[in-house]
Amino acid sequence: MKRQIWMRVLLAAVLLTTAGRLAVWPAAAAQPLPQSSPAVNTESDPFPKGNVLRFGMPVTDVGRLDPHLAAGSQDRALADMLFNGLLRYAPGEAPKLEPDLATDIPLFKMVGGRQVWTVHLRRGVMFHAGPKTDAYELTADDVVFSLRKSADPAHCAYAGEYDGMTIEKVDAYTIRIILEKPLSSILFLPKLTNYAGGFIVSKRAVEAMGMEAHRIHPVGTGPFAFKMRIPNEKIMLSAHRQYFRGQPELQGVEIHFSSDITIIEADLRRGDLDVIMGSGDKEWIEKMETVGDVAIDTHGVGEVISLYLNTQFKPLHDVRVRRAIAYGIDREAFLSISHPRLVGSAYSQVPVQFLPGGLTPSDAARLDLLYPLNLEKARELLADAGYPDGFTMDLVASEKRLHRGCFALIVEQLAKIGIDCRMTFVPHGAMHRLIRQGLQPMVLYTAWRPNADAYLSRFFHSDAIVVTGSHPDTNFSHYRQIDRLIEAARLEIDPEKQIHLWEQAQIRILNDMAAYPIMFTKQCYARKRYVDYGHELSSTMALYPQFTEKTRMTARR
């Protein structure tokens, strides 16, 4: 049943591959717009007073306006409003996929031993007008241009995902994508979505302005069009009246920036903002829930917090010691660190609540891999391994609230089985540097990855072992036992078989106790109750509640 459910929703995923170049991107001949001006503005007063949603984010400014370079939450939110993909994650319902600029979800055919995906485009999709281009209809030329841009590491942070693709125009409303190595629909279709490199940009606008200028004034097909940016203050968007899904209910959106969450919180209370990104602090949610006209929304995707055990570090090199640590930890206790609406227990490295390939609690229990709290069994395992009196570990942790809270529990719990954890807390950036030096017996790490392949490859493939791997990444466990499973799953084009292989990899990780999954954390936003997102809010890949053509405000401020 679980597998059938995930097959129906067509997982949101991005295949982790080595970055590569499909085509050398030509330098644009046009001169970029001036970059010395503090604001790029196409109208003296972009908005009349009225139906404009004001959105506050606790960051100093937007990072990148190019959707193929978007990384931070503010960048992903902006890209989501300005651009479309060939497919999209249904608003508020990720990882469910549905057609966007494409007329349907494509299927593949094997032709001459190669996998060929044919995509048919909607007719009548209009690009926003830009500083040097009028509004015009999207065609296959724009799609081919965009996907080739996405394959170029000079112009896309996700270029490796498009390595090995040949992208061809068939006619004005049809493209063909040919893969050197076939992929399952689970790993291929997300490359065409409104996420990472899947956004479609305007070929005419980029060629008219130049690539750098397009990063100052992006042009897409989304429900809102870029109008103005005032650095370190706000970005202003206006409704795209020719949007193919219908004219937006809102006249526009303003994204306001401030590094001080107390400022945007005060602005929300006063009504100067309508929606804000919230804080993960338990007390913050409880405080804001007392404000009568404010609603708190929490949603996925859920970042997983795991404890990675160094399988090469004595005495953790002994699996009995690693299992003793697992039996000495009370998973449920960690949920008290944050507000109940923000967290949930995790039972495998891949969060089955959001992605296929993970294990449910019942799966783990049936396989005797749940590791419920059992101090007696933990002490027996330590004694069998030659440590009846326990041992001492020196650990490094981030000063961030969540990390401090987790390690406070770990120290307290492991002390009960004789393991003395001596903690050193350092700034978050310093922690990231230190844990990548490979000397830590245990590492606590919080991460979201868009598919099971990315989780397994980056945290458990031997190539990704910190320091010594051929491509050092985040394999803090120094684990080498599932390389073949990871690689076989990556090449499997039958989604059912692929999911099964990912599940087998999860089983092996838990059996060897290379990592102990603790919990997942959700996103948190606060809004005035008159804001209606226009969709149910369960999970979004865009990391914010999503403002679409259906988003509206039911009352005047």
C-alpha positions as CSV (number, residue, x, y, z in Angstrom):
1,M,0.0,0.0,0.0
2,K,2.7,2.4,0.9
3,R,4.6,1.9,-2.3
4,Q,1.4,2.3,-4.3
5,I,0.7,5.6,-2.6
6,W,4.1,7.0,-3.5
7,M,3.8,5.8,-7.0
8,R,0.6,7.8,-7.4
9,V,2.1,11.0,-6.1
10,L,5.1,10.8,-8.4
11,L,7.8,11.8,-6.0
12,A,9.6,15.1,-6.1
13,A,13.2,14.4,-6.5
14,V,16.5,15.5,-8.0
15,L,19.1,13.0,-9.0
16,L,22.5,13.5,-7.4
17,T,25.2,13.2,-10.0
18,T,28.6,14.6,-10.7
19,A,28.3,18.1,-12.1
20,G,29.1,18.1,-15.9
21,R,28.7,20.3,-18.9
22,L,26.3,19.6,-21.7
23,A,27.0,22.7,-23.8
24,V,29.2,25.7,-23.6
25,W,27.0,28.7,-23.0
26,P,27.5,31.5,-25.5
27,A,28.2,35.0,-24.1
28,A,25.4,37.3,-24.7
29,A,26.1,40.1,-27.1
30,A,23.8,42.6,-25.5
31,Q,25.0,45.0,-22.8
32,P,23.7,44.3,-19.3
33,L,21.6,46.8,-17.5
34,P,23.5,49.2,-15.2
35,Q,24.3,47.5,-11.8
36,S,25.3,50.7,-10.0
37,S,21.7,51.8,-9.3
38,P,20.4,50.8,-5.9
39,A,17.1,49.7,-7.5
40,V,15.9,48.5,-10.9
41,N,12.4,50.0,-11.5
42,T,10.2,49.9,-14.6
43,E,7.5,52.1,-13.2
44,S,7.5,55.2,-11.0
45,D,4.8,53.7,-8.8
46,P,4.4,49.9,-9.4
47,F,1.4,49.4,-7.2
48,P,-1.7,51.3,-6.5
49,K,-2.7,51.1,-2.9
50,G,-4.8,48.1,-2.2
51,N,-4.7,44.4,-2.7
52,V,-0.9,43.8,-2.4
53,L,0.3,41.0,-0.1
54,R,3.3,42.0,2.0
55,F,5.6,39.1,2.9
56,G,8.3,39.4,5.6
57,M,11.4,37.2,5.7
58,P,14.1,37.4,8.5
59,V,17.1,37.7,6.1
60,T,19.0,40.8,5.0
61,D,18.3,40.5,1.3
62,V,17.5,38.2,-1.6
63,G,20.5,36.1,-2.6
64,R,20.1,35.2,-6.4
65,L,17.3,36.4,-8.8
66,D,18.3,33.8,-11.3
67,P,16.1,30.7,-10.6
68,H,18.8,28.3,-11.6
69,L,21.0,29.7,-8.9
70,A,18.3,29.8,-6.2
71,A,19.4,28.3,-2.9
72,G,18.1,30.2,0.1
73,S,14.5,30.2,1.2
74,Q,14.0,33.8,-0.1
75,D,15.5,32.8,-3.5
76,R,13.3,29.8,-3.8
77,A,10.2,31.7,-2.9
78,L,10.9,34.4,-5.5
79,A,11.6,31.8,-8.2
80,D,8.3,30.1,-7.4
81,M,6.3,33.2,-8.0
82,L,8.1,34.4,-11.1
83,F,8.7,31.1,-13.1
84,N,7.1,27.8,-14.1
85,G,8.5,24.4,-14.9
86,L,7.3,21.9,-17.5
87,L,5.8,20.1,-14.5
88,R,5.1,21.5,-11.1
89,Y,4.6,20.3,-7.5
90,A,0.9,20.8,-6.8
91,P,0.8,23.9,-4.6
92,G,0.9,22.8,-1.0
93,E,0.9,19.1,-1.9
94,A,4.5,18.3,-2.7
95,P,5.7,15.7,-3.8
96,K,2.6,15.3,-5.9
97,L,3.4,16.2,-9.6
98,E,1.1,17.7,-12.2
99,P,1.6,19.3,-15.7
100,D,2.6,23.0,-15.7
101,L,3.9,24.3,-19.0
102,A,3.6,20.8,-20.4
103,T,0.2,19.5,-21.5
104,D,0.7,16.3,-19.6
105,I,3.2,14.2,-17.7
106,P,5.5,12.7,-20.3
107,L,6.2,9.0,-20.8
108,F,9.4,7.6,-22.3
109,K,10.2,5.2,-25.1
110,M,13.4,3.2,-25.7
111,V,14.7,4.1,-29.2
112,G,17.9,2.5,-30.4
113,G,18.9,1.6,-26.8
114,R,18.4,5.2,-25.6
115,Q,15.6,6.6,-23.4
116,V,13.6,9.3,-25.2
117,W,11.1,11.6,-23.4
118,T,8.8,13.7,-25.5
119,V,7.2,16.8,-24.0
120,H,4.2,18.7,-25.5
121,L,3.9,22.3,-24.5
122,R,0.8,24.3,-23.7
123,R,-0.2,26.9,-26.3
124,G,-0.9,30.5,-25.2
125,V,1.6,30.7,-22.3
126,M,2.8,34.3,-22.2
127,F,6.1,35.6,-20.8
128,H,6.2,38.8,-18.8
129,A,7.2,41.9,-20.5
130,G,10.9,42.8,-19.7
131,P,13.0,45.9,-19.8
132,K,14.0,45.1,-23.4
133,T,11.3,42.7,-24.6
134,D,7.5,42.8,-25.0
135,A,5.3,40.0,-23.7
136,Y,5.3,37.0,-26.1
137,E,4.2,33.4,-26.3
138,L,6.5,30.7,-24.9
139,T,7.6,28.1,-27.5
140,A,10.0,25.2,-27.7
141,D,12.9,27.6,-28.3
142,D,12.6,28.9,-24.8
143,V,12.4,25.5,-23.2
144,V,15.4,24.2,-25.1
145,F,17.3,27.4,-24.3
146,S,16.4,27.0,-20.6
147,L,17.3,23.4,-20.2
148,R,20.6,23.9,-21.9
149,K,21.3,26.8,-19.6
150,S,20.5,24.4,-16.7
151,A,23.1,22.0,-18.0
152,D,25.9,24.6,-18.0
153,P,27.6,24.8,-14.6
154,A,28.6,28.4,-15.4
155,H,24.9,29.4,-15.2
156,C,23.2,26.8,-13.0
157,A,24.0,25.5,-9.5
158,Y,22.3,22.2,-10.4
159,A,24.0,21.5,-13.8
160,G,25.1,18.0,-12.8
161,E,21.5,16.9,-12.8
162,Y,21.3,17.6,-16.5
163,D,24.5,15.9,-17.5
164,G,24.1,13.3,-20.2
165,M,21.0,14.9,-21.8
166,T,20.4,15.8,-25.4
167,I,17.6,18.4,-25.7
168,E,16.0,18.9,-29.1
169,K,13.3,21.0,-30.6
170,V,10.7,18.9,-32.6
171,D,8.4,21.7,-33.5
172,A,7.2,25.0,-31.9
173,Y,5.3,23.2,-29.2
174,T,7.2,19.9,-28.8
175,I,10.7,19.0,-27.4
176,R,12.5,15.8,-27.1
177,I,14.9,14.8,-24.3
178,I,17.3,11.9,-24.9
179,L,19.2,10.3,-22.0
180,E,22.5,8.6,-22.3
181,K,21.7,6.6,-19.2
182,P,18.0,5.7,-18.7
183,L,16.3,6.9,-15.4
184,S,13.2,6.0,-13.6
185,S,10.3,8.4,-13.7
186,I,11.0,9.1,-10.0
187,L,14.4,10.5,-10.8
188,F,13.8,12.0,-14.2
189,L,10.5,13.8,-13.9
190,P,11.6,16.2,-11.1
191,K,14.2,17.6,-13.4
192,L,11.3,19.1,-15.4
193,T,9.6,20.7,-12.3
194,N,9.4,24.2,-10.8
195,Y,12.5,23.4,-8.7
196,A,16.2,23.8,-9.0
197,G,17.2,23.7,-12.7
198,G,13.7,23.0,-14.0
199,F,12.5,26.6,-14.3
200,I,11.9,28.0,-17.8
201,V,13.3,31.4,-18.5
202,S,12.8,33.8,-21.5
203,K,15.2,33.2,-24.3
204,R,14.5,36.6,-25.9
205,A,14.9,38.5,-22.6
206,V,18.3,36.8,-21.8
207,E,19.6,37.4,-25.3
208,A,18.3,41.0,-25.3
209,M,19.6,42.0,-21.8
210,G,22.5,39.6,-21.3
211,M,22.8,37.0,-18.7
212,E,24.0,39.3,-15.9
213,A,21.3,41.8,-16.5
214,H,18.7,39.0,-16.4
215,R,19.9,38.3,-12.9
216,I,18.9,41.8,-12.0
217,H,15.6,41.8,-13.7
218,P,14.4,38.2,-14.3
219,V,11.6,37.4,-16.8
220,G,9.4,34.4,-16.5
221,T,5.9,33.1,-17.1
222,G,4.7,32.8,-13.5
223,P,1.7,34.4,-11.7
224,F,3.7,37.5,-10.7
225,A,6.2,39.6,-12.6
226,F,9.3,41.3,-11.3
227,K,9.0,45.1,-11.0
228,M,11.5,46.6,-8.5
229,R,14.2,45.7,-6.1
230,I,15.4,48.0,-3.3
231,P,18.5,46.2,-1.9
232,N,18.4,45.1,1.7
233,E,14.8,46.3,1.9
234,K,12.3,44.7,-0.4
235,I,11.3,43.3,-3.8
236,M,8.1,44.2,-5.6
237,L,6.2,42.0,-7.9
238,S,3.0,42.7,-9.9
239,A,0.2,40.4,-11.0
240,H,0.8,38.8,-14.4
241,R,-2.6,39.6,-16.1
242,Q,-1.9,37.2,-19.0
243,Y,-1.1,34.3,-16.7
244,F,-2.2,31.1,-18.4
245,R,-4.0,29.8,-15.3
246,G,-6.0,33.0,-14.9
247,Q,-5.4,36.5,-13.7
248,P,-4.1,36.5,-10.1
249,E,-6.5,37.6,-7.3
250,L,-3.7,39.8,-5.8
251,Q,-2.5,42.9,-7.5
252,G,1.0,42.1,-6.4
253,V,3.4,40.8,-3.7
254,E,6.1,42.7,-1.8
255,I,8.9,40.7,-0.2
256,H,10.3,42.6,2.8
257,F,13.7,41.8,4.4
258,S,14.9,42.3,7.9
259,S,17.5,40.2,9.8
260,D,15.7,40.9,13.0
261,I,12.6,38.7,13.4
262,T,11.3,40.9,16.2
263,I,10.9,43.7,13.6
264,I,8.9,41.6,11.1
265,E,6.9,40.1,14.0
266,A,6.0,43.7,15.1
267,D,5.1,44.6,11.5
268,L,2.8,41.6,11.3
269,R,1.0,42.5,14.5
270,R,0.5,46.1,13.3
271,G,-0.8,44.9,9.9
272,D,2.2,46.3,8.0
273,L,2.9,42.7,6.9
274,D,0.4,40.0,6.0
275,V,2.6,36.8,6.1
276,I,6.0,36.3,7.7
277,M,8.5,33.4,8.0
278,G,8.4,32.3,11.7
279,S,10.9,31.1,14.2
280,G,11.5,27.5,15.2
281,D,11.6,28.5,18.9
282,K,8.9,26.7,20.9
283,E,8.1,29.9,22.8
284,W,7.7,31.9,19.7
285,I,4.9,29.8,18.4
286,E,3.2,29.8,21.7
287,K,3.5,33.6,21.9
288,M,2.2,34.2,18.4
289,E,-0.8,31.8,18.9
290,T,-2.1,34.2,21.5
291,V,-2.5,37.0,18.9
292,G,-6.1,36.8,17.9
293,D,-5.9,37.8,14.2
294,V,-2.7,35.7,13.5
295,A,-2.7,32.1,12.3
296,I,0.4,29.8,12.5
297,D,1.0,27.4,9.6
298,T,3.6,24.6,9.7
299,H,4.3,22.4,6.7
300,G,6.9,20.2,5.1
301,V,9.3,19.4,3.6
302,G,10.8,18.1,6.7
303,E,14.5,18.4,7.4
304,V,15.8,15.2,9.1
305,I,18.0,15.4,12.2
306,S,20.3,12.3,12.5
307,L,23.1,11.2,14.7
308,Y,25.9,9.9,12.5
309,L,28.2,7.3,14.2
310,N,31.8,7.0,12.9
311,T,32.2,3.4,12.1
312,Q,36.0,3.7,11.9
313,F,36.5,5.5,15.2
314,K,37.3,3.3,18.2
315,P,35.3,2.1,20.1
316,L,32.4,2.9,17.7
317,H,34.1,0.7,15.1
318,D,32.4,-2.2,17.0
319,V,28.7,-2.5,15.9
320,R,27.8,-3.6,19.4
321,V,28.9,-0.2,20.7
322,R,26.9,1.6,18.1
323,R,23.8,-0.5,18.8
324,A,24.3,0.2,22.5
325,I,24.2,3.9,21.8
326,A,21.0,3.5,19.9
327,Y,19.3,1.5,22.7
328,G,20.5,4.2,25.1
329,I,18.7,7.0,23.3
330,D,15.0,7.9,23.9
331,R,13.8,9.1,20.5
332,E,10.5,10.5,21.8
333,A,12.3,12.8,24.3
334,F,13.7,14.9,21.4
335,L,10.2,16.0,20.4
336,S,10.0,18.2,23.5
337,I,12.8,20.5,22.2
338,S,10.6,22.2,19.7
339,H,6.9,22.9,19.4
340,P,4.8,19.7,18.7
341,R,3.6,21.3,15.4
342,L,7.1,21.6,14.1
343,V,8.6,18.1,14.7
344,G,7.9,14.4,14.3
345,S,10.0,11.3,14.9
346,A,12.1,9.8,12.1
347,Y,12.7,6.1,11.8
348,S,15.0,6.0,8.8
349,Q,17.4,8.4,7.1
350,V,15.0,8.9,4.2
351,P,11.8,10.5,5.7
352,V,9.0,8.3,4.6
353,Q,6.5,11.1,5.4
354,F,7.9,13.1,2.5
355,L,9.8,10.7,0.2
356,P,9.7,7.1,-1.1
357,G,12.5,4.8,-0.1
358,G,12.3,5.2,3.7
359,L,10.8,3.0,6.4
360,T,7.7,3.4,8.5
361,P,7.7,2.8,12.3
362,S,5.9,-0.5,11.6
363,D,8.5,-1.5,9.0
364,A,11.3,-0.8,11.5
365,A,9.5,-2.6,14.3
366,R,8.8,-5.7,12.2
367,L,12.5,-5.9,11.3
368,D,13.6,-5.3,14.9
369,L,15.3,-2.0,13.8
370,L,13.2,0.4,15.9
371,Y,15.8,0.5,18.7
372,P,13.4,1.4,21.5
373,L,14.9,2.7,24.7
374,N,16.4,-0.2,26.6
375,L,19.1,0.7,29.1
376,E,19.7,-2.9,30.2
377,K,20.3,-4.1,26.7
378,A,22.6,-1.1,26.0
379,R,24.8,-2.0,29.0
380,E,24.9,-5.6,28.0
381,L,26.1,-4.7,24.5
382,L,28.8,-2.4,25.9
383,A,30.0,-5.1,28.3
384,D,30.1,-7.7,25.5
385,A,32.2,-5.2,23.5
386,G,34.7,-4.9,26.4
387,Y,33.4,-1.6,27.9
388,P,31.5,-2.7,31.0
389,D,32.3,0.7,32.6
390,G,31.6,2.7,29.5
391,F,34.0,5.2,27.9
392,T,34.5,8.9,27.2
393,M,33.9,10.8,23.9
394,D,34.9,14.3,22.9
395,L,32.2,15.9,20.7
396,V,31.8,19.2,18.8
397,A,28.4,20.8,18.4
398,S,26.8,23.9,17.0
399,E,25.8,26.7,19.3
400,K,22.4,26.8,17.5
401,R,19.4,26.3,19.8
402,L,18.2,23.0,18.2
403,H,21.7,21.5,18.3
404,R,22.2,22.5,21.9
405,G,18.9,21.0,22.8
406,C,19.6,17.7,21.1
407,F,23.0,17.3,22.6
408,A,21.8,18.1,26.1
409,L,19.5,15.1,25.8
410,I,22.2,12.9,24.2
411,V,24.7,13.7,27.0
412,E,22.1,13.1,29.7
413,Q,20.8,9.8,28.1
414,L,24.2,8.2,27.3
415,A,25.5,9.0,30.8
416,K,23.0,6.5,32.0
417,I,24.8,3.7,30.2
418,G,28.3,4.9,31.2
419,I,29.2,6.9,28.1
420,D,30.6,10.3,29.1
421,C,30.2,12.9,26.3
422,R,32.4,15.9,26.7
423,M,30.9,18.7,24.6
424,T,32.5,21.7,22.9
425,F,30.0,24.2,21.4
426,V,31.2,26.4,18.6
427,P,29.6,28.8,16.1
428,H,27.5,27.0,13.4
429,G,30.0,27.7,10.6
430,A,32.9,26.5,12.7
431,M,31.0,23.3,13.4
432,H,30.5,22.6,9.7
433,R,34.3,23.0,9.1
434,L,35.2,20.8,12.1
435,I,32.9,17.9,11.3
436,R,34.3,17.7,7.8
437,Q,37.8,17.0,9.1
438,G,36.7,13.4,9.8
439,L,37.9,13.2,13.5
440,Q,34.5,13.2,15.2
441,P,33.1,10.0,16.8
442,M,29.5,11.3,16.4
443,V,28.0,14.1,14.3
444,L,24.6,15.6,14.6
445,Y,23.4,16.9,11.2
446,T,20.2,18.5,10.0
447,A,19.4,18.1,6.3
448,W,16.7,18.0,3.6
449,R,17.5,16.1,0.4
450,P,15.0,15.9,-2.5
451,N,15.1,12.2,-3.0
452,A,16.4,8.9,-1.5
453,D,19.3,8.7,-4.0
454,A,20.6,12.1,-2.7
455,Y,20.3,11.1,0.9
456,L,22.0,7.7,0.4
457,S,24.7,8.9,-2.0
458,R,25.7,12.0,0.0
459,F,25.6,10.5,3.5
460,F,26.4,6.8,3.0
461,H,28.3,6.1,-0.3
462,S,32.1,5.6,0.2
463,D,32.8,8.3,-2.4
464,A,31.3,10.8,0.0
465,I,33.3,10.0,3.1
466,V,34.6,13.2,4.6
467,V,38.3,13.8,3.8
468,T,39.2,10.4,2.3
469,G,36.3,9.9,-0.2
470,S,36.9,10.4,-3.9
471,H,34.3,13.1,-3.7
472,P,34.2,14.1,0.0
473,D,30.8,15.2,1.1
474,T,28.7,14.3,4.2
475,N,29.5,10.7,4.9
476,F,30.3,11.4,8.5
477,S,29.8,7.7,9.4
478,H,32.7,6.6,7.2
479,Y,30.4,3.9,6.0
480,R,31.1,1.7,3.0
481,Q,28.6,-1.1,3.0
482,I,25.9,-0.1,0.6
483,D,27.7,1.3,-2.4
484,R,26.3,-1.4,-4.7
485,L,22.7,-0.9,-3.5
486,I,22.9,2.8,-4.0
487,E,24.3,2.4,-7.5
488,A,21.9,-0.3,-8.5
489,A,18.9,1.8,-7.3
490,R,20.2,4.8,-9.3
491,L,20.2,2.8,-12.5
492,E,16.9,1.0,-12.0
493,I,14.2,2.4,-14.3
494,D,11.3,0.4,-12.7
495,P,10.1,2.7,-9.9
496,E,8.8,-0.3,-7.8
497,K,12.2,-2.0,-7.9
498,Q,14.0,1.2,-7.3
499,I,12.0,1.9,-4.1
500,H,12.7,-1.6,-2.9
501,L,16.4,-1.1,-3.3
502,W,16.3,2.1,-1.4
503,E,14.4,0.4,1.4
504,Q,17.0,-2.4,1.5
505,A,19.7,0.2,1.8
506,Q,17.8,1.8,4.8
507,I,17.5,-1.6,6.4
508,R,21.3,-2.2,6.1
509,I,22.1,1.2,7.6
510,L,19.9,0.6,10.6
511,N,21.2,-2.9,11.1
512,D,24.7,-1.7,11.1
513,M,23.6,1.4,13.1
514,A,25.7,3.7,10.9
515,A,23.3,6.5,11.8
516,Y,20.5,7.0,14.3
517,P,17.5,9.0,12.8
518,I,16.0,11.2,15.5
519,M,13.3,13.5,14.1
520,F,12.2,15.8,11.3
521,T,11.5,19.5,11.6
522,K,8.9,21.5,9.5
523,Q,8.7,25.0,8.2
524,C,6.9,27.7,10.2
525,Y,5.0,30.7,8.9
526,A,2.6,33.2,10.5
527,R,-0.2,35.0,8.6
528,K,-3.1,37.4,9.2
529,R,-6.3,35.4,9.2
530,Y,-7.6,37.3,6.2
531,V,-4.9,35.7,4.0
532,D,-6.2,32.7,2.0
533,Y,-3.4,30.9,0.2
534,G,-5.9,29.3,-2.2
535,H,-4.7,25.7,-1.5
536,E,-4.3,23.3,1.4
537,L,-0.9,23.5,3.0
538,S,0.8,20.1,3.6
539,S,4.2,20.3,2.0
540,T,6.0,22.6,-0.5
541,M,9.4,22.2,-2.2
542,A,9.5,26.0,-2.4
543,L,9.9,26.1,1.4
544,Y,7.3,28.8,1.8
545,P,3.4,28.5,1.8
546,Q,3.3,29.5,-1.9
547,F,1.5,32.5,-3.4
548,T,-0.3,31.7,-6.6
549,E,-3.0,33.1,-8.8
550,K,-5.6,31.8,-6.3
551,T,-4.0,33.5,-3.2
552,R,-6.2,36.3,-1.9
553,M,-6.9,38.6,1.0
554,T,-10.5,38.3,2.2
555,A,-10.4,41.7,4.0
556,R,-8.8,45.1,3.7
557,R,-6.0,45.9,6.0
